[in-house]
Amino acid sequence: MRSFCRTFPVAVVLLMVLAGFTQAEQPPDSPPLTTDQIVRKLMGANVRRAEALRGYTAKRNYHIDYTGWFGHRTADMQVEVTYTAPDKKDFRIISQSGSTLLINRILLRLLKSESDAQEDENRKGLEVTSDNYNFALDQVEQVSGSDSYVLKVAPKGKNRYLYRGKIWVDARDFAVARMEGEPQKNFSMWASHSNVAYRWFRQDGFWLPIHTQSDSQVRMGGKITLTIDYSDYQLSTGTRLANERGPNQHEIVPSPTAVTADPP
């Protein structure tokens, strides 16, 4: 017992020294990011990527599935899209099949709508910025093995291209990796209510659309499901993206798991 009493204080002191040494080796915890900080980083990263991307070509496969009063109808269209920075998109239809009505009334109008959205005024109005949206941090979630900040978004204006819902912001690149919501205006006069889900993927430091799905209720009864799959991206870049985090690449960013929603 006497030997244990003599040894115990030494063991305690040793543990305290080791604990102090370990704590000293660890970097201090950074304060959690606020919603405003996440949005500012997102906007800054988007500007840098937009400046670096001079253009691209890609393939798209559109598919529409309609079920309603007119029975069951489908339509398909394969399109080659060419984007030239900052505001030009050209579409070349490679093939189309299925319902002529769906092709003319929905698919061709979608292409026209997207082309119109590239005009300077419309383009600025649909960007994910604090000018166009109100943001609120909801939670942190893992998407495909990567942490993402989940933000609730609500449009500030009445721009037809804006959405109400949620975005998933990749915690490393500060890029929108996913969006789910309801458009302010339906993509077709046929639709009374639509829910849209977008997915992006990372290629050569850029985040590009990979899949879109829209489920809409038809005014006269029925349902339309539209899917768009994107592939074969060929990028043209200007300034090289040396680091997606930009000039502040050495700043300490807190672990996303430490981030909590802003208080109400």
C-alpha positions, 0 to 999 in steps of 0.5 A: 500500500505504501509503495502504491501511495508513493507511485500514484502521485508520480503517475498522476503528474505524468498523465497531466504532463502528457495531457498538457503536451497533447493539448499543446500540440493540437491547433485551437478550435476554430469558431463554427461558421455562420450562415453568412460566412458559408454563403460568402465563401460559396459566392466567392468560390463560384466567382473564381470558378466562373472566371476560370471556366471559358466554356464546355460541350456536353451531351444531354438525354431528356426523357419525359414520362406522362400518365393522365387523361390522355393515357401514357405518353413518353418522349426522348431527346438527345441534345449537344450543348455548347456553353461559351462564357459568360452568357451563351448556350447553343443547343443542337438536337441529335435525335428525338422520339416519342410524343410530338406533343411532349417534344413541342410543348415541353422539351423545345420550350425548356431549351428556349427557356434555358437559352433566355436565362443566359441573358445578362439580366436573367443570369444575374437573377438566377445566381445563388447569391444573397441578392436573390435568396434568403439563407438559413443553415439547417444542418450538416450532412454527409453526401457521397462520403463528403460533408455538406452544409445544408441551407434552406433557401427562399427567393427574395424576388419573383424571378421565375428561375428561382427556387424555394427549398434546400441546397447542399454546399460541399464543405471543401469546395464551397460549391452547390452539390445538390438542390431540392425544391419548388420553382417559383414558376412551373416549367410548363403551363400544363403543370400545377405543382412541381418538385425538382431535384438537381445533382452536380459532380466535380470534374477538374475542379469544377462542379457541373450538372449530372442529373435533374429530375422534375415531378409535376402534377398536371392541371387536368389530372395526371403526372409528368416526370422529366429527367435530364442526364448529363455526360461527356463534358469537355471543358475549356478553361482560362486561368487555372484553378490552383486551389478551389479555396482561392487566395485564402487557402491556408485559413483554418476552416472548422470541421463541418461536424462542429457547425450548428444551425444559427439560433432563431 
